[in-house]
Amino acid sequence: MNCKRGDVFFADLSPVVGSEQGGVRPVLIIQNDVGNKYSPTVIVAAITSQIEKAKLPTHVEITAEEHGLDRDSVVLLEQIRTIDKQRLRDRITHLAPELMKRVDDALQISLGLIEF
């Protein structure tokens, strides 16, 4: 499976435990492209269409119209996980560099790499 950082794929995230995001849903590839090329696994962030969820500094909104999604959605940078590439299904889109900058900022907050 060929994937690049910034790609959005459908992925099957089940089974899950507790409050983990599950089911077949869009995910954003956040792993670097060297890892994407050579590793059988990939690091992703879950995406939800429940945009009324609490607005956290770890959330990045993406519009359906501009990104080929069914509904406006939110990338949940507090819901990151490593999955096997076999969980990836169809590629949906690739996020623009400006949006990935917002993803990077939210990811730094999520991982405690910067003070918020």
C-alpha positions as CSV (number, residue, x, y, z in Angstrom):
1,M,0.0,0.0,0.0
2,N,1.5,3.3,-1.1
3,C,0.6,6.2,1.2
4,K,2.0,9.7,1.8
5,R,1.9,12.0,4.8
6,G,-1.2,14.1,4.4
7,D,-3.2,11.4,2.6
8,V,-6.7,10.7,3.9
9,F,-7.8,7.0,3.6
10,F,-10.8,5.0,4.8
11,A,-9.6,2.5,7.4
12,D,-11.1,-0.1,9.6
13,L,-10.2,0.8,13.1
14,S,-12.2,-2.0,14.9
15,P,-11.9,-3.6,17.3
16,V,-11.6,-0.8,19.9
17,V,-11.6,-0.4,23.6
18,G,-13.5,2.3,25.5
19,S,-13.4,5.7,24.0
20,E,-11.2,4.9,21.0
21,Q,-12.5,5.8,17.6
22,G,-13.6,2.7,15.7
23,G,-15.4,1.4,12.7
24,V,-14.6,2.2,9.1
25,R,-13.8,5.9,9.0
26,P,-11.5,8.4,7.4
27,V,-8.0,8.7,8.9
28,L,-5.2,11.1,8.2
29,I,-1.7,9.7,7.6
30,I,0.6,11.6,9.9
31,Q,3.7,9.4,9.8
32,N,6.8,10.5,7.8
33,D,7.2,9.3,4.2
34,V,10.3,7.2,5.0
35,G,8.3,5.2,7.5
36,N,5.3,5.1,5.1
37,K,7.6,3.6,2.4
38,Y,9.3,0.9,4.4
39,S,7.1,0.0,7.4
40,P,4.2,-2.4,7.3
41,T,2.5,0.0,9.8
42,V,1.4,3.6,9.6
43,I,0.6,6.3,12.2
44,V,-2.8,7.9,11.7
45,A,-5.2,10.3,13.3
46,A,-8.9,9.5,13.4
47,I,-11.3,11.8,11.6
48,T,-14.9,12.3,12.7
49,S,-17.9,14.0,11.1
50,Q,-19.3,14.9,14.5
51,I,-18.2,18.5,14.3
52,E,-20.3,19.6,17.2
53,K,-17.8,17.8,19.5
54,A,-15.9,20.1,21.9
55,K,-13.5,22.3,20.1
56,L,-10.1,21.3,21.4
57,P,-6.7,22.7,20.4
58,T,-6.0,19.2,19.1
59,H,-8.8,19.4,16.6
60,V,-8.5,20.6,13.0
61,E,-11.6,21.1,10.9
62,I,-11.7,20.0,7.3
63,T,-14.4,20.9,4.8
64,A,-16.3,18.2,2.9
65,E,-16.5,20.2,-0.4
66,E,-12.7,20.9,-0.6
67,H,-11.5,17.5,0.5
68,G,-13.9,14.9,-1.1
69,L,-15.6,13.9,2.2
70,D,-19.3,13.3,2.6
71,R,-19.5,15.8,5.5
72,D,-17.5,18.5,7.1
73,S,-15.2,16.7,9.6
74,V,-12.6,17.1,12.3
75,V,-9.2,15.5,12.5
76,L,-8.7,14.3,16.1
77,L,-5.0,14.7,16.9
78,E,-5.7,13.3,20.4
79,Q,-6.8,10.1,18.7
80,I,-3.6,8.9,17.1
81,R,-2.6,5.3,16.7
82,T,-0.4,2.9,14.7
83,I,-2.2,0.6,12.4
84,D,-1.2,-2.1,10.0
85,K,-1.4,-0.9,6.4
86,Q,-3.8,-3.8,5.7
87,R,-6.5,-1.7,7.6
88,L,-6.3,1.0,4.9
89,R,-8.9,1.0,2.2
90,D,-9.6,3.6,-0.4
91,R,-7.6,6.8,-0.6
92,I,-10.0,9.9,-0.4
93,T,-7.8,12.9,-0.7
94,H,-4.5,14.6,0.2
95,L,-4.5,17.7,2.5
96,A,-2.9,20.9,1.4
97,P,0.3,22.1,3.0
98,E,-1.5,25.0,4.8
99,L,-3.9,22.5,6.4
100,M,-1.1,20.1,7.3
101,K,0.6,23.1,9.1
102,R,-2.5,23.3,11.3
103,V,-2.3,19.5,11.8
104,D,1.3,19.8,12.8
105,D,0.5,22.5,15.4
106,A,-2.3,20.5,16.9
107,L,-0.1,17.4,17.0
108,Q,2.6,19.3,18.9
109,I,0.0,20.3,21.4
110,S,-1.3,16.7,21.7
111,L,2.1,15.3,22.3
112,G,3.2,18.0,24.7
113,L,6.0,19.2,22.5
114,I,4.9,22.9,22.9
115,E,3.2,24.7,25.8
116,F,-0.4,25.6,25.3
